[in-house]
Amino acid sequence: MDARFVNCYLVAAQHVFKTMLGLDLIMGKPSLKTDGRTARDITGIMGFGGDKKGTFAISLGQQGAVEIYRTLTGEEQTEMGPEILDAIGELTNIISGQTRKELENLGFNITAALPTVITGRNLQINIITRAPVITLPFTFCSNGTNGEMSIDFSFE
């Protein structure tokens, strides 16, 4: 996998978290994903087309998703509900758009599908490429709440 693609996702995610949420997103060690399963409670998924085709997924724990919702809207929620699912879908779409902007700066023309949001751990996701899936793990802290997030992506 071209390191430039990893950078595009890293820069996009950190930019969105800092400018929209006022949160620092700290990346852990990237790795190759060995299965196509969700790692956390809620996952936003998008397909890409154009010069490259691929799959992009953002996966968050429930606590982190609830905190992102609170930060975005100012509203308190304690459980996963349609509002939180919508917020994670929108976050997926915004990070995807920023990533596509970064990829355009590298000379690629990329289009995206609408995001799909699923809930549940260890659910199988069909990856539309044969290329390896890269996982970028992140942590963030908001209002004393620690959150975890990962971005999984594959391009060919």
N, C-alpha and C positions, 0 to 999 in steps of 0.2 A: 504494500500500500504506500502510495506517495505521501510523504510527510506533509506536503502542502495541504492535503485534504484534512489531515488531523488538525493542522493549524487553523483551517477555516472554521471547523466546529468549535475549537477551543476559543478562538477570538469571538465568534458569534455568541456563544453561550455566556461568556464572561461579560461581554458588552451588554447583552439584554438584561442579565441579572443586575449589573451595576446601574444602568440608566433607568430601567423600569421598576426595579424592586429595591434599589439602594443596598444591594447585598453583594458581598464579595464571594465569588464562587472559586473554590480552591480545588484544583485538579490533582487527583492521585495518579498512580502509575497506569498508563494505557496498557491494554492487553488484547489478545485475540480471544474472541468468544468462541467457545467450542460447541455450543448448542444454540438453538434459536428460541430460547425460552425467556420469558420476562423474569426479571430479578427482584422486582418490587411490587407494591400494591396497585399502582396506577401507571399506565403506559400510553403515551401518545405516539402514534405511528403515521409515517407519511412515505409515499413512494415518490421517486424522482425520475424524470425523463429528460430528453434533450441530448446534449453532447455526451452525457454520462447517464446511465440508469442505475438506480439503487434504492436502498431503503434506509430510513432514518427513524430512530425511536428514542424517546425520552422516557425514562422510568424513574418514578419517585415512590418513596415510602408514604404512607398515609399522613403521618405527622408533618412531613415536609410539604406535601400537597395542600394540606389544610393551612399551613403557615403561608404558603405562596398565595393562596386564595385571600387570606386575611390581609396580606400586604398589598395585593392588587386592588381589593375592593374596600378595605376598611371594615368589613363585616366579619363577625365571629361565626364559625361553624365548628362543630365537634365531630361530625361524621361525614363520610363520603356521600355526597348527594349530587344531583344534576348540576348544581352551580359549580361545584369543585371540578367535575368532569369537564364542563365547558371552559373553565379557567385553564385547565391543563391542556385542553385542545388548542386554546388560543396561545398559550405559552409555546406549545409545539410549533404552531404556525409562525409565530414571531421569530423564534430561533431559526426555523427553517428559512424564513425570508432573509434574515441576516446572513445565514450561511450561504445562501444562493448569491447574495451580493458579494461576499468574499470570493466565491468561486468565479463570479463574473470578472472580478479583478484579475483572476488568473487566465482569463480568456475563454471560459466555458459558458455555454448557454444552457441553463438548467431550468426546467419547469417542475412544478410540484402538484401532487394531488391534494385533495382535502384531507385533513388529519382525521384519524380514527382513534378513539380513546377506549381502552379496555381496562377492566379491573381484575385483579387476581395475580397471585405469584405463580411462577412456574408454568405459565400458559405458553403454548407453542405459537411462535410467530413465523409465518412463511416469508423468508427472505427471497427477493426476486433476482438475486445475482448469485453467481458461483464464486465471486470474489470473497476473500476472508471478511469476517465481521470484526470490526475494531470496537472495543469498549473503552470509553473515557469515563472513569469514575470521578465524581465531584462531591464535595461537602460544602455546606453553607450554614450560617447561624443567623437566626432572626428572632429578636425578642426573647433571647435565652433558649430558643428551641433549635436544636441541631437537626439539620436535614441532610439526606443523602439523595443523590441523583446520579443516573448514568445515562450517557448517550451512546447508543449502538448505531453504527452505520456501516454500509458496504456500498462500494461503487465499482462498476466495471465499464 
